[in-house]
Amino acid sequence: SKDLKGTMEILIEQKRQMLSTVEKLDEHMDFASQLIFAQNRGDLTAENVNQCVLEMMIAAPDTLSVTLFFMLILIAEHPTVEEEMMREIETVMGKQKLQS
């Protein structure tokens, strides 16, 4: 737990450094960035930011599996969407072999 918390602090600091050097901030505005800016404004403490990011990392596998399950069901129910997705994959990947 202590190692994970320390790792989160390092990752957040790396994100903070990256945000301070980017030219176009709007291209890098994700949830972690919003948390960092909330801390900069004084709306959150560093501990709040660390805890939010940690909880996102821990909860992500469960929510991701449920989201992927429903996404696959919806794709199966809408074959035209599946065809469009396959065309886009082929356009982007070309002759490259797909990898997980």
C-alpha positions as CSV (number, residue, x, y, z in Angstrom):
1,S,0.0,0.0,0.0
2,K,2.8,2.4,0.9
3,D,4.7,1.5,-2.3
4,L,1.6,2.1,-4.4
5,K,1.0,5.4,-2.7
6,G,4.6,6.5,-3.4
7,T,4.3,5.4,-7.0
8,M,1.1,7.4,-7.4
9,E,2.9,10.5,-6.0
10,I,5.7,10.1,-8.5
11,L,3.4,9.7,-11.4
12,I,1.3,12.7,-10.4
13,E,4.5,14.8,-10.1
14,Q,5.6,13.6,-13.5
15,K,2.2,14.7,-14.9
16,R,2.5,18.0,-13.1
17,Q,5.9,18.6,-14.7
18,M,4.6,17.6,-18.1
19,L,1.6,20.1,-17.8
20,S,4.0,22.9,-16.9
21,T,5.9,22.4,-20.2
22,V,3.2,21.7,-22.8
23,E,2.4,24.4,-25.4
24,K,-1.3,23.5,-26.0
25,L,-2.8,22.7,-22.6
26,D,-6.2,21.7,-24.0
27,E,-4.7,18.6,-25.7
28,H,-3.6,17.3,-22.3
29,M,-6.7,18.0,-20.1
30,D,-7.7,14.7,-18.7
31,F,-9.2,14.0,-15.2
32,A,-5.7,13.8,-13.6
33,S,-4.9,17.2,-15.1
34,Q,-8.2,18.7,-13.7
35,L,-7.3,17.3,-10.3
36,I,-3.8,18.9,-10.4
37,F,-5.3,22.3,-11.4
38,A,-7.9,22.0,-8.6
39,Q,-5.0,21.6,-6.2
40,N,-3.2,24.6,-7.7
41,R,-6.3,26.7,-7.1
42,G,-6.5,25.5,-3.6
43,D,-9.7,23.5,-4.1
44,L,-7.9,20.2,-3.2
45,T,-5.0,19.1,-1.2
46,A,-2.1,17.0,-2.5
47,E,-3.5,14.1,-0.5
48,N,-6.9,14.5,-2.2
49,V,-5.3,14.4,-5.6
50,N,-3.2,11.3,-4.7
51,Q,-6.2,9.5,-3.2
52,C,-8.4,10.2,-6.3
53,V,-5.8,9.0,-8.7
54,L,-5.1,5.9,-6.6
55,E,-8.8,5.1,-6.4
56,M,-9.1,5.5,-10.2
57,M,-6.2,3.1,-10.7
58,I,-7.6,0.5,-8.3
59,A,-11.3,0.7,-9.5
60,A,-10.4,0.8,-13.3
61,P,-10.2,-3.0,-13.9
62,D,-13.7,-3.7,-12.6
63,T,-15.4,-0.8,-14.4
64,L,-13.4,-1.4,-17.5
65,S,-14.5,-5.0,-17.8
66,V,-18.2,-4.0,-17.4
67,T,-17.8,-1.2,-20.0
68,L,-16.1,-3.5,-22.5
69,F,-18.8,-6.2,-22.0
70,F,-21.6,-3.7,-22.8
71,M,-19.6,-2.2,-25.7
72,L,-19.2,-5.6,-27.3
73,I,-22.9,-6.3,-26.9
74,L,-23.8,-3.0,-28.5
75,I,-21.3,-3.7,-31.4
76,A,-22.9,-7.1,-31.9
77,E,-26.4,-5.6,-32.0
78,H,-25.3,-2.9,-34.6
79,P,-23.5,-4.6,-37.5
80,T,-23.1,-1.4,-39.5
81,V,-21.2,0.1,-36.6
82,E,-19.0,-3.0,-36.5
83,E,-18.3,-2.7,-40.2
84,E,-17.3,1.0,-39.8
85,M,-15.0,0.1,-36.9
86,M,-13.3,-2.6,-39.0
87,R,-12.9,-0.2,-41.9
88,E,-11.3,2.3,-39.6
89,I,-9.0,-0.3,-38.1
90,E,-7.9,-1.4,-41.6
91,T,-7.3,2.2,-42.6
92,V,-5.2,3.0,-39.6
93,M,-3.3,-0.4,-39.4
94,G,-3.0,-1.1,-43.1
95,K,-1.2,-4.4,-43.6
96,Q,0.2,-4.4,-40.1
97,K,-0.7,-7.4,-37.9
98,L,-3.0,-6.5,-35.0
99,Q,-1.6,-7.0,-31.5
100,S,-3.3,-6.9,-28.2
